[in-house]
Amino acid sequence: MKLRGEHFVAGAAESGGGESFTAVDPTTGAALEPGYAEAAPEQVDRACAAAAAAHAELQDSVPGDRADLLRAVATGLLALGDELVARVTAETALPRARVEAERGRTVNQLRMFAAAVEEGSWVDARIDRAEPARQPMPKPDLRRMLVGIGPVAVFGASNFPLAYSVAGGDTASALAAGCPVVVKGHPAHPGTSEIVGRVITECVRRIGLPAGTFSLLHGRSEATGGRLVEHPAIRAVGFTGSHRGGRALFDLAAARPEPIPVFAEMGSMNPVVILPRALRQRGKAIAAQLAASATLASGQFCTSPGLVLFQDGEGAEEFAAELAAALVAAPAGPTVHPTIRASYERALGELGELPVEIRGGGTATADGAATAVCPSLLQASAAAVQANPRLRTEIYGPAVLAVRCADAGEMLAVVRALHGHLTGTVHGDGDDLGAFTELVAVLRDRVGRLICNGVPTGVEVCDAMVHGGPYPAATDARFSAVGPSAIARWARPLCWQDWPPELLPLELRDDNPRGIRRVVDGELRLP
């Protein structure tokens, strides 16, 4: 597939109207052709207007058509073979095996949401039948279910150019809900975005869904993203990235004359707490495990462990020494684009003004990589962490802040000072967990996923997964960005009162032609 630097606006391939930019090879710093012109304001407007025009038809489409679309996209991505893998690798410096695994995850997500659409129970149908003879007042016939909220703006992530990008989980779940999608591709990998966008555009056409079902816009200007969020046709926003970027979109959406929800996943330190018996019995093994997790993909996972708490005592010295040795000895690795390296080094420089000891973290080159960063071990006291909010904030990259606490009370105090995170991990052996129930309870209130004796990296795509958490990890802790439940972000409840039976949605008719799980007159009815 020849790259042409094209946007896709409601089924039409177009050139942009603004300033041109290119992707950058993270290993060499060289520009990667072709150039991509920033989406013009009128292109943003047309994409949003087309999405609004497509919404009713897409919402009322046969669920099988939406499922067919998602499966067709999955098949199309696989059919690209090495072409897609090669472009992703060129734009991100991610190794081939990682890209192939991410493509597999993306394909599985698409197929998972297709299955959810076909099965149909995600609409959470509830029926309370009329009681006309009820006294003192008759009871009306009431039936409710979830329906798509409307056109969704999706912002591609830099660190997952497939799974959290043009055909990623936000796009797949929004389309499953019957919501048209306008994607703003990440400027670090526009070629990857164009390849995937072309596949989706062709699948929409082939399935026979309205052209406004999908659009892809390129851009690196904040004005382009802002115009998309502020467009009155957009009803919700999906974002994965920095806290600064997510909060800016959230504030724009809240300031609209008609505010809309923003589901932003904005990063996390993913605290790890090592309890005394585990520290004594396997502290060195935990240290090696943590270092491997923190340096995976140069620390560019949103679930990378960035903060570790442990208590002074037997095993503490050995743990600290092993963690330091493993991190400092770990090789430098490239980031997916130069801005990440610059932000990482700037953050380390800012921490130099605080009571923190920093080991490693200098500039480096790895196999000639222009964006290489070195792993860092940061060490600070519990008092310093409590007193300085910056020490409780993510450093995006391969950095771990180790906090050696004097006792259990000090460790609990640090956990109490934490804000929201995606994950929290507790390592405990024997009676550890029973002896630290208060600490576990406090940590539980600050995370979306509570892990026992493991590492936070690795997000299984399944029903039980929660990828989200209290602010600032995400803007809405009630939802997950991963798994079938992610579809609920793009839906709202709608109630039909005393509606003619033949005009009700299939999911709400008495004979249940969709064969879905429902609650009828307060009782769960299985198919």
N, C-alpha and C positions, 0 to 999 in steps of 0.2 A: 504494500500500500504506500503510494507516494505521498509524503507529507507536503501540504501546500500552505500551511499557516492559516487554516480556515476555522471559522466559527460555524456553528450550526444553529440557525434561527428557525425554529418551527419547520424542520425538514429541509431547509435550504442552506447549502454551503455558501459562505460569504467571507470576504476579506474584512478586516477591521477598519475602523476609521480614524484611530488615534495613533499615538507614538508607538513605534515598533520596539520589540525586545526579543531576545532569544534565550533559550535555556543555556546553562553553563555546565560543561563537563566538570564534575567535582574533582576528578583526579588530575586534570591538567589546567583547569581554569579557562579553557578555550570555549568560545561561543559555538553552539550547536545550531546549525541551520535546520529548518528555515526560520525566518523572522515571523513574529506574530504581532500584528497591530492591535493595540488596545481597542476593546469594543467601544463603539461610538454610543453616546447616550441614546440615540434613536434606535440602535440595535437592542439595547437593554429594554427599552420601552416596548419594542415590537415583540421581543421574546416573552415579556410578561403579559402583554395583551393576548398573545396567541395561547399562552397557558390558561389565562382566564376563560377564553373562548372554548378551550378544550375540556374544561373541568366537568361540566354537566354530562357531556357524552362519555368521558372516561369513567365518571362515577357510576353511570348507569350501564356501562359495558358489561358484557357477560364475564363473570369472574374468570372463566377459562381463557378469555382473551388476554387478560392481564397476566395470568400464569404463563400463557404461551409466550408473551413478550419477554418475561423474565428468563424463561428457559432458553429462548432464542438468543438472548444476549449472552447467556452463559456459554452456549454452544459456539457463538461467534467469537468470543474471547479465546476459547480453546483452539479454534480453527486458525487463529493468527499465528500460532506456533512460535518459532524463534523470533519472528519479526517484532512481536510485542515485547518479549523478554529482552531483546537486544536494545530496544529504545529505552525501556525502563532503566536498564543497567547503565546506559550511556548518560542518562539525565540525572541519576541518583547515586551512582557508584555502589548500589546495593549488589551483593554477589548473586550470581545466577540462581543458586539453590534457594536463596531467600525470595527472589522474585517469583520463581516457580511455585514456591509454597504459598506466597501471597496470592498469586493468580488462582491457585486451588481453593484458597479460602474465599476469594471473591466469587468464584463460580458456585461454591457450596452455599454461600449466602443467597445468591440469586435463586438457586433451586429451592432453598429452604423457604423463602418468602413465596415462591410459586406454589409450594405445597400448602402453605398457610392460607393463601387465597382460595385454593380449590377446596380445602377442608371447610373453611368458612366460619368456624366458631370464634375467630378473633373479633367478630362484630359484637360479641357479648349481648346477644339478644335477650330481652326480658319482656314478658307478656303478663299483664294483669287484665283479665277479661272483665267485661261489664257485669254489673249486678244491678239491673234496672229496678228491682224490687227492694233494694236496700233502704232502710230508714235510718235517720230522717231524710237522707238525700240519696238519690241513685248514684251508683258508681259508674263513671264512664269507662269505655274500653281504652286502655292505655298500652302502647307497645313502643319500646325504644331499642335502639341499637347504635353502634358507632358508624359514622360516615366520614369520608375523607374531608379534611378541613379546607382544602383548596390548594392553589399553586404553592409549591415549596421551593425556596431558594436554598441550594446546597453549595457549600464552599469546600473545595477539595483540600485535603491535608497534604503537607509536604512529606511526612515521614512514611506514609502508606499510599503510594501513588496509584494503587489499584483498589485495595480493600476499603479505603476511606476517601475515595475520590469519585471520579465521574460515574462509574458503575458500582460504587461501594455501597455500604450498608444503608446510608441515609437515602440515596437514590432508590435502591431496591425496595426499602420499606415504604417510602412515599408512593412509589408506583403501585405497590401492592395495595395500599389503602385507596387507590383511585385518585391520587393527587398528581397533576402534571408537575414536572420538575424543570427548573432552570438552574443549571450548574455553572458556577464560576470556577473554571479550572485553576489549579495552583500554578503560578507563573514559573515555578522551578521545573515543572515537567509538562510543558505545553504539548510536546510531541506525543507523549503518552496519552494525554487528554484528547488530542485530536483523533488518534487511532481508535480509542474506545468510544468517543463521541460519534464517530462515523458508523461504528457497529450498531450502536443504539438507534441512531437515526434510521438506518436501513431496516432494522427490525421493526420499528414503529410503523414504517411504511408497509412492510411486507405483511404484518399482522392486520393492517387496516384500521389502526387507531388514529385519532386526530393528530395532525402534524404538530400541534402545540403541546402534545404530551411531553416532549423533551426538547430542550435547547441547551447548547453549550456556548459559553462566552469566555473569551480569554481576556486577561487583564492583570496588571500589577499595581494599578492606581487604587488608592483607597476610595476615590470618588466613584469608581465603577462599582465596587462592592456596596458602597453606601447607597447609590442610586437604586441598585437591585433591592436592597432591604427596604428602602423607603417607598418603593413603587406600590401603589394602592392595590394592585392585583395580587401581590404576594401575601400569603396568609400565615406562613411559618418559615423558620430558618433553621438549617442544620449546619453546624460548624464544628470542626476539630482543629485545634491549634493553640496558640498562645493565649494567656489570660488577657493580655492587652487587646488582642484582636477580637476575642470572643466578647469581652466586656464592651468594646466599642460598638459592635453590632447589636448587642443587647440594649445598650442605651439608645441607639438610633431607633430600634424597633419600639421601644417603650415611649419614645418621644413623638411617634407618629400620631396624627389625629385619631386613628384607630389602631391602638397598639396590637402587636402580634407576638406570639411566643417565639423565643429563640432557644433552641436546644443546643447548647455549646458545651463541648468537652474541652477543658482548658488546661489540663495538666495536673500533676500531683507529685508529691515527694514519696508517696507510698511507704509510710513508716514501717519499720521492722523492729519488733521488740523481742529481745532474747532474755528469757527468764533464767534464774540462777542455776537450776539443775541442768537445763539444756546447755547452758554456757559451760558448766563444769564437764559434762560428759561428751559434748561434741562441738565445742566452740570453734576449733580449727576447721572442722568440716563445714560448719555453717558459714564461716568467713570465706572459704573458697567458693562455696555455692553463691553467696551474695556478690562477690566480686565478678563471677562469671555472668550473673544476671545483670549487674549494673553496667558492664562493658559490652553487653550484647548490642550489636549494631551501633556502636559508639554511643550508647545510652539514649538512643533516639526512639525508645518505646515510651508511651505515656504511662506505662506501668513499671518503669524502671525503678528499683529501690534507691531512694536518695537520702534516706535518714535511717540510722540504726541506733537504737537505745539498748544499753546493757548496764548491768550493775557491777560495781567494784566488788572484788572477791575472787575466789578460786576460779581460775580459767579466764579471767578478764585480760590478763597480760598476754596470754597466749593467743586469745581471740584477736586483740588489737594488733599484735605483731603480724599475725597471719593475714588479716585484712589489709594492712598497710603493704605488706610484701606483695600480695596478689594484685592489688590495684596499681601500685607504682611500677611493677614489672610488666603489666599488661601493655601490649603494643598500642601505639596510636592508630587511629582509624579515621576514615573520611566521614564527614557529614554530608547529607544529601544536597545541601547547597551552601554557598559561602556565608549567608546571613546567620546560619546556625552557629558556625564556628565563631563568627564575630561576637554573637550574643553570649556564647559560652565563655569566651576569653574576657569579655567585658564584665560578666557576672563575677568571675574569679577576681578580677581587679577590684571590683566594688567590695568584695568580702575582705580584701586586704586591709580595709579601713576598720574592720571589726575585730573583736578578740577571737580570732580563728587561726589555727595553724593549718597551712596548706602544703601538701606534699604532692609533687607531680603537677600536672595541669599546664605545662608550658606549651608553647607552639612547637609544632613538629611536622615532619613529612613522613608519610607511610607509603612506601612504594611509589613515591613521587606525587602523592595525593595533595592537591592544592588546598583542600579543606580539612586536612587532618587535625584531630584534637587528641590530647593526651588524657588518660584517666587521672582523676584527682581524688586524694583522700583529704577530707577536711575534718578537723577535730576542734570541738568547742565544749565548754562546760555546760551543764544543765542550766545554770544561772544565765549564761550568755544567750542561750537559745530562747529562754523565756523573756529576756529583756529586749531582744532584737528581732523584730518581725521578719527581717530579711533572711534570717537563719531558719525560718519556718516556711520558706517559699522555695518552690522548685528551681533548681538550676538545670536547665535542659542540656543534657549531655552526660558523659560518663563520670559523674561526680557523686561521691557518697560522703555525707556528714555523719561522723561517728561521735556519739555523745556518751561518755562514761559517767554514769550517775553514782552518787555516793551511797544511795540506799534506795529501797523500794518507794519511799515517799517522794524522793526527788524524781524518780522515773515516772511516777504517776503525775506529778506536777507538770512535767514536760508534755505528757500526753494530753492533759487538760488544756494546755496552751495551744494545741494544734487546731487548725481550721479543717475544712473538709478535704478529703482525699479520695482517690478512686479505690485504693486498697489499703488494708492494714494487715500486717502479718505478725503472728505470735509464735515463737519457738518455745515449746515447753515440754518437759519430760516428767514422768512420775507425778508428783503432786503439784507441779508448777501451776497448772491452769486453775486448780482448785484454790490455791493460795493467793492468786492474783485476780480474783473475780471482779473486783472493782475496776482495776486497770482495763481488763478486757471489756467490761461494760462501757467504760468511757470511750475506748477506742472504737467500739461498735457504733457509737453514735456519730462518729466522724468519718466513716468510710462507706463505700458501696459494696465492697466485697471483703470479707474477713477470712484470712487464710491461716491455717494451722500447719506449722512445720514445713513450709515450702518457700517458694519465691513468687513475687507478683507477676513477673513476665510470663506470658502465655495466657491468652484470653480465648477460652473455648467458646465456639459459636453454638449455643444450645439453649433450650428453654429456661434452664435455671440460672444462666449467667446474668450478672448485673455489671454493666460497664457504665458507670456514672457514680455519683456521690454527692454529698453536701457541698455547697458553695465554699470555695471557689473551684473545686474540681469540676463541677458542672453547674449550669444555671438552673437546673431543676432536678432535684434528687429523687423525684418520684418515677423517673423513667430510666430505662437502659438503652444505650446506643447499639447494643449487640444482642442478638437472639430474636426470636419471633415477637417477643413483647415490644420490640422497638417500633413496630407498626403503630402502636397506640399513640405515639408522639404526634402523628399526622391525622388524628381522628378526633371527632367531637361527638357527644351523644345527641341524638335527635329523637324526639318522641312524636308518635302519631296517635292522635286522640279521635276516637269514633270514626275512623277512616273506613271507607268501603273495602271489604275484604279483598276484592279482586284488584284493587289498586295499591294494596300494601306491597312492600318489598317481599321477595320470596322468603327471606329469612324470618319474617314476622307473620307469615300466614299460618293458620291453624294446622294445615296438613304438613307443614315443615318440608317443602319439596327439596330444599337444599340438604336436608338430613344432618343438621348441625346440632350441637349441644346448646340448650336454652334453659332459662328459668321461666317457668310458667306457673302463675299463681303461687309464687313463693317456693316452688319445688323444682329442683334440678331435673331436667328431662334429657336423657341421653338419646342419641340417634337410634 
